[in-house]
């Protein structure tokens, strides 16, 4: 379990990952610098349900037993997520059977999404307690590898979810190429290529909206230091820049608030010198455009770091 607190609103996101096989969860870019957030905490989980089939396929000959299905439901109910991304889900009928069984146990997901990619056996799906207000399934993404064209086998589920009246986020669920060897290509190279396609989708989101609230999660079928996972993790740089921008905005607001409070106390201007702020009592202040500000005026919009000039009296003393 991991918990992340974002911005000044003390909004939090609780993440759980449940696993019957091999699961990797990645989460990033929940920047809430100045967003009013009505709901304080919600849970998002990713779960590889390991071949949750309701009927055999050509390459997967066994359906999920009643006992195995009960264990899947038990794990999901223990997590009690608000939004759940599923990997290795069978057909739409299999998803709806799981959804109905969870509802019978008291865990209702009114909203769902099922994405069928090039792999005709297993798929990516999403269950949500919150409304899904937009759907952008990725079913035909492809890439070039060793001169041949391949499709992303499971595709990607992409949905916009409205967690509260004034809070909507985008979720992308992925299930990258497994480590099972294939006769015609290198599994690691194929997984890296799929990760690059996913990274491209992420980049398009931030290009369109640098403040996008985005969750990317699922089964990436590799460790955190692998090339494919690192390719997706490049979002951390964007996250770091965004957090730095938030901190800079907070520092600027704090400086302006300090100047305003100083003006109310009769101190005309704060001057930043190195790491220290020193207050000087001035008879007058001249702004960059030459306008003179009388003593005790509201200096909220006159920050010394914006280049204002001052003329203290010859006998001034630091206070």
Buried (B, 14 or more C-beta within 10 A) or exposed (E): EEEEEBBEBEBBBBBBBBBBEBBBBBBBBBBBBEBEBEEEEBBBBBBBBBBBBBEEBEEBEEBBEEEBBEEBBEBBEEBEBBBBBBBBBBBBEBBBBBBEBBEEEEBEBEBBBBBBBBBEBBBBBBBBBBEBEEEBBBBEBEBEBEEEEBBBBBBBBBBBBBBBEEBBBBBBBBBBBBEEEEEEBBBBBBBBBBBBBBBEBBEEBBEEEEBBBBBBBBBBBBEEEBEBBBBBBEBEEBBEEBBEBBEEEBEEEEBBEBBBEBBEEEBBBBBEEEEEBEBBBBEBBBBEEEEEBEEEEEBEEBBBEEEBEBEBEEEEEEE
